[in-house]
Amino acid sequence: MTHLSVNLNKVALLRNARPLTIPSIVKMGEISIAAGAHGLTVHPRPDERHIRRTDVYDLAALLKQHPTIEYNIEGNPLESPFMDIIREVRPHQCTLVPDDPTQNTSDHGWNIAKDGEQLKPIIAELQQLGCRVSVFMDPDIEQISQVPTLRCERIELYTEPYATAYRQGNGDQSFETYRQAAECAQALGLGINGGHDLNLENLPKFKNIPNLLEVSIGHALVADALELGFANAVKAYLQALA
């Protein structure tokens, strides 16, 4: 079964709208775990507009009580203080994303020809820290073919284009693009994750990507939780993956 990692960024965004501690990131993490989630994801950004550095540490403390639950921390390793946080927390997986601090959300994968030499020593250090490394990639076979030079373990396919195509009635054609990209990556020895704008409507098709290991879902899950409740929303996504 493809694993579900619950992204808690949007919970943090809601909390940060007031100078309060609710909703609690740790409590939502606990609820996610109790509902069956395989992992928790956070994407701390330099301006802390959602996940704060203290949240990363609080969740790390929570997951010490749940050693089978994976901790995935996403972010741009070329922007401070991301690597400092990783060195302290040492998550199970580190997903490297080429987002600019001014971006609203991640919207493209890495250009390996342009950024690969900068990433290589970072990836080596992350692996020495005990982290599995995944790099955020578009479903571009030319780019994916260069990923093995980085010596990372996985890629995470940026799935917003698929989600948009699905919404517009072109999901089959887009899925084929992602399937071919995934098969290319797997032939090169890379594991496949997916994430961005996956939801209960488009996930049942996307889960048919061959050997899809993990999806990270936050925005849609939190939106569904407003209607279903957080635990039931997690269970609904697990059912969509089953």
HELIX and SHEET records of a PDB file:
HELIX    1   1 ASN A    9  ARG A   15  1                                   7    
HELIX    2   2 ILE A   25  ALA A   35  1                                  11    
HELIX    3   3 ARG A   53  LEU A   63  1                                  11    
HELIX    4   4 PHE A   82  VAL A   89  1                                   8    
HELIX    5   5 ILE A  112  GLN A  128  1                                  17    
HELIX    6   6 ILE A  141  ILE A  144  1                                   4    
HELIX    7   7 VAL A  147  LEU A  150  5                                   4    
HELIX    8   8 GLU A  160  ARG A  167  1                                   8    
HELIX    9   9 GLY A  171  ALA A  187  1                                  17    
HELIX   10  10 LEU A  203  PHE A  206  1                                   4    
HELIX   11  11 HIS A  219  LEU A  228  1                                  10    
HELIX   12  12 PHE A  230  LEU A  241  1                                  12    
SHEET    1   A 9 HIS A   3  ASN A   7  0                                        
SHEET    2   A 9 GLY A  39  VAL A  42  1                                        
SHEET    3   A 9 GLU A  70  GLY A  75  1                                        
SHEET    4   A 9 GLN A  93  LEU A  96  1                                        
SHEET    5   A 9 ARG A 132  MET A 137  1                                        
SHEET    6   A 9 ARG A 154  TYR A 158  1                                        
SHEET    7   A 9 GLY A 191  GLY A 195  1                                        
SHEET    8   A 9 LEU A 212  ILE A 217  1                                        
SHEET    9   A 9 HIS A   3  ASN A   7  1                                        
END                                                                             
